[in-house]
Amino acid sequence: MVKPSAPIGIFDSGIGGLTVAHAIHRFLPGESLIYFGDTAHLPYGDKSSDAIKYYSIRIAQFLLKKKCKAIVIACNTASSMAYDVVREFTGSQAIVINVIDPVVEEVTHIKGIGKIGVIGTKGTVRSEIYSRKIKKIKPSLDVASLATPLLAPMIEEGFFNNKISRTIINSYLSRPKLKKLDCLILACTHYPLIKPEIEDYYKNSVNIIDSARSVALYLKEMLTKKKLLAKGKNPKHHFYVSDYTDAFEKSTKIFFKGKIRLEPHSLWEK
């Protein structure tokens, strides 16, 4: 039987999912978290669908062994390509949440908008998952998607809030496809780290939506409904990576104050 005190599992290919983990920690402070960064295979955005499904299932298997009551796929590419197989593999053992559906639910309930922009990895944009899901709920909305493949690697290397990042960001956002937007979906969990620069580009005239807050609130609602919301005062967090890097450890400390110890773990360990 699943207990409210059981941890929440979160995974991504790199540091992007930390934005989701941080939001979950903020809105669900009593929850213990187990984070897995598949740094050996980042970025997921240029990997094949079969590869991403394989990595995702292996990580889900690892998180289930850690007795996680919920698994959050904190990666848009993995959410678009592997959500169904992870949910099927997991069965009733844990709640499985992707980072796409909560955002789609939020954006389709915003009143008075006509055009939505979506920026993300090649894999996410190629899947057209945001466009399909948004139009299924609200066919009248115009959805313009643009692949921005340089952004995630740039952020992984620590290039944000500087001249290099602003140049690359402005180059993408100035494309004709993204003109006259009412809101912009940051369809990559890395992108909240450059949200201030994106807001600066639009001079706060466009509603910028990132998945972290949406996912955290959605997860809280799900756990509350199932009476699985933890209310402990001393949650424990564990951070695993498939390939240790100093950059990842530094990024972890941006979101989680105090001493965080990264635990290397190969996906292929028995």
Secondary structure, 3 states (H helix, E strand, C coil): CCCCCCCEEEEECCCCHHHHHHHHHHHCCCCCEEEEECHHHCCHHHCCHHHHHHHHHHHHHHHHHCCCCEEEECCHHHHHHHHHHHHHHHCCCCEEEECCHHHHHHHCCCCCCCEEEEEECHHHHHHCHHHHHHHHHCCCCEEEEEECCCHHHHHHCCCCCCHHHHHHHHHHHCCHHHCCCCEEEEECCCHHHHHHHHHHHCCCCCEEEEHHHHHHHHHHHHHHHCCCCCCCCCCCEEEEECCCCHHHHHHHHHHCCCCCCEEECCCCCC
